[in-house]
Amino acid sequence: MKALKTLFVTLLLLCAPTILMAQGVEKIGVQGLRNLIDSNKGRVLIINYWATWCSPCVKEFPGLINVRREFAESDLSIVGISVDYNPKPVENFIKQNKVNFPIFIDDGSIGQMMDIGSIPRTLIYDRQGKKILDHLGFIPEESFRHVVARLLGTP
């Protein structure tokens, strides 16, 4: 019986990403964004607004993926919020690039509230949940790494 439970849990864990992808990328609105910021207090939080059709956004993504790998989950959260209207290209992008952090699609309310007219746009919050950076345009990987390390107090 115990072996059967272990097998079931293992199969569930192996299938979870496929099940999640089949359900599609979730939309997020203003309240969801506020909840996300609040729930990540205690960690540095990077929120990156982007789209699959935006060349600088796509160029920036490998740096975000690499920085996510370098810092502990307890120290750093990264969230992508796509402004794509169609979830299919976003789902394909996540799969092809093996994105290692959550991606949502803006339901339109965030872009309107924050007046997001151009992308990529990156917001970085410190461990207390205070926004310390609101940057429009491409950010190189080394700059992400430097800001996160500085906020975490590591060399």
C-alpha positions in Angstrom: 0.0 0.0 0.0 2.8 2.4 0.9 4.6 1.7 -2.4 1.3 2.4 -4.3 1.0 5.8 -2.5 4.6 6.6 -3.4 4.0 5.7 -7.0 0.9 7.8 -7.1 2.6 10.8 -5.6 5.6 10.4 -8.0 3.3 10.2 -11.0 1.3 13.2 -9.8 4.5 15.3 -9.4 5.7 14.2 -12.9 2.4 15.2 -14.5 1.8 18.4 -12.6 3.7 20.7 -15.1 1.7 19.1 -17.9 -1.6 19.5 -16.1 -0.7 23.2 -15.3 0.2 23.9 -18.9 -3.0 22.3 -20.1 -4.9 24.7 -17.9 -3.1 27.7 -19.5 -1.4 30.7 -18.1 -3.5 32.4 -15.4 -4.6 36.0 -15.7 -3.7 38.5 -12.9 -5.3 41.8 -12.0 -4.6 44.6 -9.6 -5.7 42.8 -6.4 -3.7 39.7 -7.4 -0.6 41.8 -7.9 -1.1 43.4 -4.5 -1.4 40.0 -3.0 1.7 38.8 -4.8 3.7 41.7 -3.5 2.4 41.2 0.1 3.1 37.5 0.0 6.7 38.0 -1.1 7.7 40.2 1.8 10.9 38.9 3.3 12.3 38.3 -0.2 13.5 40.5 -3.0 10.8 40.5 -5.7 11.4 41.2 -9.3 8.2 41.8 -11.4 8.9 41.9 -15.2 6.3 43.2 -17.6 6.9 41.7 -21.1 5.5 40.2 -24.2 6.5 37.4 -26.6 6.5 39.8 -29.5 8.9 42.3 -27.8 12.5 41.8 -28.9 14.1 43.5 -25.8 11.8 41.5 -23.5 12.8 38.2 -25.1 16.5 39.2 -25.0 16.2 40.0 -21.3 14.6 36.7 -20.3 17.7 34.4 -20.2 19.2 36.8 -17.6 16.1 36.6 -15.4 16.2 32.8 -15.7 19.9 32.7 -14.8 19.4 35.1 -11.8 16.5 33.0 -10.6 18.8 29.9 -10.5 21.6 31.7 -8.6 19.6 32.9 -5.5 17.7 30.8 -3.0 13.9 30.8 -3.3 13.8 32.1 0.2 15.7 35.2 -0.9 14.4 36.0 -4.3 11.1 35.8 -6.2 10.7 36.6 -9.9 7.4 37.0 -11.6 6.7 37.7 -15.2 3.5 39.5 -16.3 2.8 39.3 -20.0 0.8 41.9 -21.8 0.1 39.4 -24.6 -3.6 39.0 -25.4 -3.3 35.4 -26.5 -2.1 32.9 -23.9 -0.9 30.3 -26.5 2.4 32.2 -27.5 3.1 32.7 -23.8 2.6 29.0 -23.0 4.9 28.1 -25.9 7.5 30.6 -24.7 7.5 29.2 -21.2 7.9 25.7 -22.5 10.6 26.5 -25.1 12.7 28.6 -22.7 12.2 26.4 -19.6 11.1 29.5 -17.6 11.8 28.8 -13.9 9.5 31.4 -12.4 5.7 32.0 -12.5 4.3 33.9 -15.5 0.8 35.5 -15.6 -1.1 37.5 -18.2 -2.3 41.0 -17.3 -6.1 41.1 -17.3 -5.7 44.7 -18.5 -6.2 46.3 -15.1 -2.5 46.4 -14.1 -1.4 48.0 -17.3 -4.1 50.6 -17.0 -3.4 51.3 -13.3 0.4 51.5 -13.8 0.2 53.2 -17.1 2.3 50.6 -18.8 2.7 51.9 -22.3 6.1 50.4 -23.1 7.9 47.2 -22.2 10.0 45.7 -20.9 9.3 47.3 -17.6 10.8 45.9 -14.4 9.9 46.7 -10.8 12.1 45.5 -8.0 10.9 45.4 -4.4 13.1 45.0 -1.3 12.5 42.5 1.5 10.1 45.0 3.2 7.9 45.2 0.1 9.1 48.7 -0.8 9.4 49.4 -4.5 13.1 50.4 -5.0 13.2 50.3 -8.8 10.8 51.0 -11.7 12.8 50.7 -14.9 11.6 51.0 -18.5 13.8 49.1 -21.0 16.2 46.2 -21.2 18.2 45.3 -18.1 21.4 43.2 -18.5 21.8 40.0 -16.4 24.7 41.5 -14.5 22.6 44.4 -13.4 19.8 42.2 -12.1 22.5 40.1 -10.2 24.1 43.3 -8.7 20.8 44.8 -7.5 19.6 41.5 -6.0 23.0 40.9 -4.2 23.0 44.5 -2.9 19.4 44.2 -1.5 20.3 40.8 0.1 23.5 42.3 1.6 25.7 39.8 -0.2 29.0 40.6 -2.0 
